Every structure is written in C-alpha cells, then in structure tokens.
Amino acid sequence: MKTAELGSLSLSPAAQESNLDAASYLKGRRRWKVLAIATGVAVVSLLVAATIGSVGIPLPAIVRMLLARLPFLSIVPDWPTAYEAIVFQIRLPRVILAAMVGGSLAVSGATYQGIFRNPLADPYLIGVASGAAFGATLAFLLPFDVPFLGLGIVQIAAFVGALAVVVAVYSLARVGGSTPMTTLLLAGVAIGSLFWAASAFLMIAAGDKLRVVYIWLLGGFSQGYWSGILAILPYLVVGLAVTIFYARPMNVMQLDEDQARQLGVDVERLKLILVAAASLMTAAAVSVSGIIGFVGLVVPHAVRLVWGPDHRFLLPMSALVGSAFLVWADTVSRVILAPGELPVGILTAFCGAPFFLYLLRQKKRAVF
C-alpha cells in the first residue's frame, strides 16, 4: 500500500504506531532511570546527614557500621564505641523520621492537588493541622502521659485530633451522596478556624507550658526515636500504597469529574479513598513532627514542573524529593544555631514562602 505524500514522505499507520510505541518505551525507561537516581540521592542524603553534628562522624565509618549489622557480613569494628550510640540512637532515627515525614507530606500534597485540580493545595487544606494542633495542645496541659505503641500522649492526641477534624469536615461537606470540592474547602476553612481558635485559647491557658507548645507547633524531630518510626510506619506505607495504586484514575480526574464518570471512574468513591489516604499520612506525620509547612505545597509542584503531571510518576518522585528536602532542612536547622536548634518549620517557611509567591504570580499571569 502506498503512503500519502504532501510535499514530503509520510509514514504509514503501522510505522507511526511503531514510533509511538518506541517513544513510550524510551520515556518509560527514562522515568525508571530518574526514579533510580532520585532513590540514590535520597539514600545518600540520609547517610551524609547522619555524619553532621556536634561530633563529626566519617561517612565510611557509618557505612561500615550499617554493614556490620547485616547477618551475612563479618566486619571488625574499627570505630569508637561512642559512634554507634550517636548514630543508632540519635542521628539515624532522626534522619529516617525526617525522610518519612517529608515523603508523606509531599505525597499528600500531590494527592490533594490532584483531587482539587489546584497546584496551590497542600496537606493541611481541610483542617489536619488545626486538629493536630488542638489535640497536641490539649495533651500538653494534661498532668499525665499514657504511652501507646511507642508514642506519647501528645503524639496520640495530635493524630486523633487531625483525623477527627477530617472526618467532621468530610461529613459536613457531603451533599446528597456527593462531595463537592468547593463545599469541602469551605467546611475545612470553617472547622479549621474553629479548632485554631480553640488551640489559641488553650495556649493562653497553658501558662509556663506555652513555650513548649509553641515549639512543637513549629515542627521538629528532636524526639525522633525508633519506637515512633515503627508506630507511624504502617499508616505511611498504607497511605502511599493506596495513592500510587489509584494514580491512573487520578490522571483521569484531571480532565473533569463528568468526563471521568463517562470513562468509568467512580468519582465519589475515588475522592473518599484518596482524601482518607492522604489525611491518614498527614495525620501520622504531623503527630510525630509537629506542623511543618510548605513541604506538601512546594515539592509536588516543583516535581510537576520538571517531570510532568502523570501521577504514576509524580507520586513516587514527590516522596523521594520530599524525603531528601526535609532531611536537609532538618540538618540545617540543627546546626545553624548550634548548640541550640531552630524549629524546622521555620526553615521550610523561609524556603517555601518565596516559592508560594512565585506560584501565585504565575497563576495571576495565567488568569490575565
């Protein structure tokens, strides 16, 4: 069969299809390479961050200490005994917790931005932060502590408060079996304002505990322990798995809800599952770190600008970039005022606020 010619040779349909398949294959291979590189950068960030502190520990010594913990390797210890205590009891739990929180906030932010089809959405959009702040502030005023699964009462109360607010917001936003996004946002603003006001009242009543409450609200990882990591790990793993599993339907949602329904997507069920998964991750992260702003806004939007809007790639890439970003933000926050420590939420605000203003400016240009 002859192919059509209009001034130049054109390809047959079979050749065009072959070229498209080849392009998709190359694009897929490139994305896997990028993910592999990002994973390597995140792991190296963890290791290098563990070397930094009041006592400098060489990177090769940390690598050898980690390898010595493997059952099939026999490595003779040639490092000071104090190094192991510093690395395994203080620094490694802290940097791992920072990586988990950064990845969780970034994935939650990307999920909310996908649900609301708005790049300015963040993990605290529907009241998670206000609920966590209220629960934590209330717990600081209690005269007792009840540890559970490695978490203290402050972390437990923050987690419960965050989830309670999300449930209340979602219940109030449902109208006739559906959940309009505008109604969900308005309910989040109203309930969030109410809980922020309640938290402010409790902070005034806190008296000499006010400084401790305020530092917790600004975010940090000074209480990073292995028990806390193990306690929140299931929530983060489940939330990440669910969001990545529904990445393809989330791509369809970017068109329009009506078009998504016509293509066979159960929109209301999808929104409920994704809101629940993202809120669960955010609540777990906030319960152990306090309120760390801008990570869930800046990271997924930056990833989207560089690598595109496909959630099958956007979500895992956001997790890796968010992990590395927060690990380095925490590292800087604990050495910039040494021997003191700057709450990491202040540092992320310094980094995120200019980027947020840039997004607003770009959005304004798009409108006009």
Secondary structure, DSSP 8 states (H G I E B T S, - for coil): ----BSSSB---HHHHHHHHHHHHHHHHHHHHHHHHHHHHHHHHHHHHHHH-SSS---HHHHHHHHHHTSTT------S-HHHHHHIIIIIHHHHHHHHHHHHHHHHHHHHHHHHHT-TT--TTTTSHHHHHHHHHHHHHHSS----BTTB-HHHHHHHHHHHHHHHHHHHHH-BTTB--HHHHHHHHHHHHHHHHHHHHHHHHHTGGGHHHHHHHHH---TT--HHHHHHHHHHHHHHHHHHHHTHHHHHHHTT-HHHHHHTT--HHHHHHHHHHHHHHHHHHHHHHH----SHHHHHHHHHHHHH-S-HHHHHHHHHHHHHHHHHHHHHHHHHTTTTS---HHHHHHHHHHHHHHHHHHHHHHHH-
